[in-house]
Amino acid sequence: MANITPDGAIPVTALIAEAQRELDMRRQYYWARVRAGKMRQDDADKRIALMAAIVKRLTVTAAL
């Protein structure tokens, strides 16, 4: 769990880690949903790409 600063801010490294965790979970979960016929592959690909873009944007913005 991230250490929240006294002013209530969450460090960008914690945001990146959480977004990456979510991306990893989406890859597993959506794969299973597509295989079960409950989600279309193009929808899964779009949602995964959106989360990957969030991770990339946070990382680039933080210059890590």
Short mmCIF file of the C-alpha atoms (twelve columns), coordinates in Angstrom:
data_MODEL
# 
_entry.id   MODEL 
# 
loop_
_atom_site.group_PDB 
_atom_site.id 
_atom_site.type_symbol 
_atom_site.label_atom_id 
_atom_site.label_alt_id 
_atom_site.label_comp_id 
_atom_site.label_asym_id 
_atom_site.label_seq_id 
_atom_site.Cartn_x 
_atom_site.Cartn_y 
_atom_site.Cartn_z 
_atom_site.pdbx_PDB_model_num 
ATOM 1  C CA . MET A 1  0.000   0.000   0.000   1 
ATOM 2  C CA . ALA A 2  1.251   3.470   -0.870  1 
ATOM 3  C CA . ASN A 3  2.319   5.912   1.745   1 
ATOM 4  C CA . ILE A 4  0.110   8.957   1.449   1 
ATOM 5  C CA . THR A 5  1.865   12.197  2.259   1 
ATOM 6  C CA . PRO A 6  0.578   14.411  5.080   1 
ATOM 7  C CA . ASP A 7  -1.121  16.682  2.533   1 
ATOM 8  C CA . GLY A 8  -3.025  13.705  1.116   1 
ATOM 9  C CA . ALA A 9  -0.992  13.287  -2.066  1 
ATOM 10 C CA . ILE A 10 -0.130  9.851   -3.401  1 
ATOM 11 C CA . PRO A 11 3.370   9.504   -4.886  1 
ATOM 12 C CA . VAL A 12 3.461   9.052   -8.660  1 
ATOM 13 C CA . THR A 13 5.436   5.829   -8.258  1 
ATOM 14 C CA . ALA A 14 2.511   4.379   -6.314  1 
ATOM 15 C CA . LEU A 15 0.090   5.507   -9.031  1 
ATOM 16 C CA . ILE A 16 2.238   3.846   -11.691 1 
ATOM 17 C CA . ALA A 17 2.494   0.622   -9.690  1 
ATOM 18 C CA . GLU A 18 -1.280  0.493   -9.196  1 
ATOM 19 C CA . ALA A 19 -1.975  1.208   -12.866 1 
ATOM 20 C CA . GLN A 20 0.487   -1.536  -13.865 1 
ATOM 21 C CA . ARG A 21 -1.197  -3.951  -11.449 1 
ATOM 22 C CA . GLU A 22 -4.564  -3.105  -12.989 1 
ATOM 23 C CA . LEU A 23 -3.151  -3.629  -16.495 1 
ATOM 24 C CA . ASP A 24 -1.832  -7.067  -15.521 1 
ATOM 25 C CA . MET A 25 -5.189  -7.996  -13.992 1 
ATOM 26 C CA . ARG A 26 -7.072  -6.833  -17.082 1 
ATOM 27 C CA . ARG A 27 -4.897  -8.970  -19.329 1 
ATOM 28 C CA . GLN A 28 -5.790  -12.067 -17.299 1 
ATOM 29 C CA . TYR A 29 -9.443  -11.251 -16.687 1 
ATOM 30 C CA . TYR A 30 -10.323 -10.120 -20.205 1 
ATOM 31 C CA . TRP A 31 -8.532  -13.112 -21.709 1 
ATOM 32 C CA . ALA A 32 -10.787 -15.389 -19.649 1 
ATOM 33 C CA . ARG A 33 -13.912 -13.379 -20.587 1 
ATOM 34 C CA . VAL A 34 -13.068 -13.571 -24.293 1 
ATOM 35 C CA . ARG A 35 -12.442 -17.320 -24.053 1 
ATOM 36 C CA . ALA A 36 -15.796 -17.765 -22.286 1 
ATOM 37 C CA . GLY A 37 -17.564 -15.810 -25.040 1 
ATOM 38 C CA . LYS A 38 -18.624 -13.055 -22.635 1 
ATOM 39 C CA . MET A 39 -16.493 -10.332 -24.191 1 
ATOM 40 C CA . ARG A 40 -15.409 -9.529  -27.711 1 
ATOM 41 C CA . GLN A 41 -11.690 -9.546  -28.437 1 
ATOM 42 C CA . ASP A 42 -11.752 -6.026  -29.873 1 
ATOM 43 C CA . ASP A 43 -13.352 -4.697  -26.672 1 
ATOM 44 C CA . ALA A 44 -10.719 -6.430  -24.557 1 
ATOM 45 C CA . ASP A 45 -7.931  -5.099  -26.759 1 
ATOM 46 C CA . LYS A 46 -9.290  -1.540  -26.524 1 
ATOM 47 C CA . ARG A 47 -9.609  -1.598  -22.741 1 
ATOM 48 C CA . ILE A 48 -6.164  -3.112  -22.303 1 
ATOM 49 C CA . ALA A 49 -4.686  -0.520  -24.661 1 
ATOM 50 C CA . LEU A 50 -6.307  2.287   -22.662 1 
ATOM 51 C CA . MET A 51 -4.791  1.068   -19.407 1 
ATOM 52 C CA . ALA A 52 -1.408  0.554   -21.080 1 
ATOM 53 C CA . ALA A 53 -1.596  4.166   -22.288 1 
ATOM 54 C CA . ILE A 54 -2.300  5.319   -18.727 1 
ATOM 55 C CA . VAL A 55 0.750   3.450   -17.437 1 
ATOM 56 C CA . LYS A 56 2.893   4.907   -20.224 1 
ATOM 57 C CA . ARG A 57 1.599   8.457   -19.694 1 
ATOM 58 C CA . LEU A 58 2.219   8.314   -15.949 1 
ATOM 59 C CA . THR A 59 5.701   6.902   -16.475 1 
ATOM 60 C CA . VAL A 60 6.664   9.462   -19.129 1 
ATOM 61 C CA . THR A 61 5.184   12.345  -17.157 1 
ATOM 62 C CA . ALA A 62 7.128   11.281  -14.076 1 
ATOM 63 C CA . ALA A 63 10.277  10.876  -16.235 1 
ATOM 64 C CA . LEU A 64 10.958  7.434   -14.812 1 
# 
